[in-house]
Amino acid sequence: MKITLLSVVIFCAVFVLSSEYELSDIVSARIESCRGCSLNRLPEVKRFVMDDAPNYDRVEVKFISGAPPELILLGEGDHELERLPLSHLNQEQCNELIQSKGFSNNKKSDL
């Protein structure tokens, strides 16, 4: 496989452009996942997707047949900023990840 300087420059430009954003650029998020399939094999992620994610402001859960669980960060005009896989995380880590991106849980605590 021949790698040219142009190929390296294009790769670097795409990488920098696709990953360069600030938390203030994030307008909303979408979690995409199948409803069953792989989600059933990931009980921690399934609890996050079904129980926790709907309680976050500006976060939509979208079920797509066969889709692996992913957090998609969106900017203005639903421009995709970043796509983060969730399948290697547990429920607590999923919550920490989404909170680290500036989303807050709007669920009322049981006091």
C-alpha positions in Angstrom: 0.0 0.0 0.0 1.5 3.3 -1.1 0.9 6.2 1.2 1.4 9.6 -0.3 2.0 12.9 1.4 -1.3 14.1 0.0 -3.1 11.1 1.6 -1.5 12.0 5.0 -2.4 15.6 4.7 -6.0 14.8 3.8 -6.3 12.4 6.7 -5.0 14.9 9.1 -7.3 17.6 7.9 -10.3 15.4 8.1 -9.3 14.2 11.6 -8.7 17.8 12.9 -11.9 19.1 11.4 -14.1 16.3 12.6 -12.8 16.3 16.2 -12.3 20.0 16.8 -15.2 21.5 18.6 -15.9 23.0 22.0 -18.5 22.1 24.6 -20.3 25.3 23.7 -20.7 24.0 20.1 -22.9 21.2 21.3 -26.6 22.0 20.9 -28.1 18.6 21.4 -27.4 14.9 21.3 -29.0 11.8 19.9 -28.5 8.2 21.1 -29.0 5.7 18.4 -29.3 2.0 19.1 -31.3 -1.0 18.2 -34.2 -1.8 20.5 -33.1 -5.4 21.1 -30.3 -7.3 19.5 -26.9 -6.0 20.7 -28.6 -3.9 23.4 -30.0 -7.0 25.1 -26.4 -8.3 25.3 -25.4 -5.0 27.0 -27.6 -4.8 30.1 -25.8 -1.8 31.6 -26.0 0.2 28.4 -29.6 -0.9 28.0 -30.5 0.5 31.4 -28.8 3.8 30.4 -30.6 4.0 27.1 -34.0 3.0 28.4 -34.0 4.5 31.9 -31.5 7.3 32.1 -31.1 8.9 28.7 -34.7 10.1 28.3 -34.2 12.2 31.5 -31.5 14.4 30.0 -32.3 17.8 28.5 -31.7 18.1 24.8 -31.1 14.4 24.3 -33.2 12.2 21.9 -33.2 8.4 21.8 -33.7 7.0 18.4 -34.1 3.3 17.8 -32.7 2.0 14.5 -32.8 -1.7 13.7 -29.3 -3.3 14.0 -27.6 -0.1 15.1 -24.9 -0.3 17.8 -25.5 2.0 20.8 -23.8 5.4 20.1 -24.0 8.9 21.5 -24.1 11.4 18.7 -23.2 15.0 19.6 -25.0 17.6 17.4 -24.2 21.2 16.6 -26.3 23.9 14.9 -28.6 22.5 12.2 -28.1 19.0 13.5 -24.6 19.0 12.2 -22.8 15.9 13.6 -19.8 16.9 15.8 -18.8 13.5 17.2 -20.1 9.9 17.4 -19.1 8.0 20.6 -19.7 4.3 21.0 -21.3 3.2 24.2 -21.0 -0.6 24.0 -17.8 -0.7 26.1 -19.2 1.4 29.0 -21.3 0.5 32.0 -24.4 2.5 33.1 -22.5 4.8 35.4 -19.8 5.5 32.7 -22.5 6.3 30.1 -24.0 8.9 32.5 -20.6 10.3 33.3 -19.9 10.6 29.5 -23.1 12.5 28.7 -22.7 14.8 31.7 -19.1 15.5 30.7 -20.5 16.8 27.4 -22.6 19.4 29.2 -26.0 17.6 29.5 -27.9 17.6 32.7 -30.4 15.1 34.1 -33.7 16.8 34.6 -35.3 13.9 36.6 -36.7 15.0 39.8 -35.1 13.3 42.8 -37.4 11.4 45.1 -37.2 13.5 48.3 
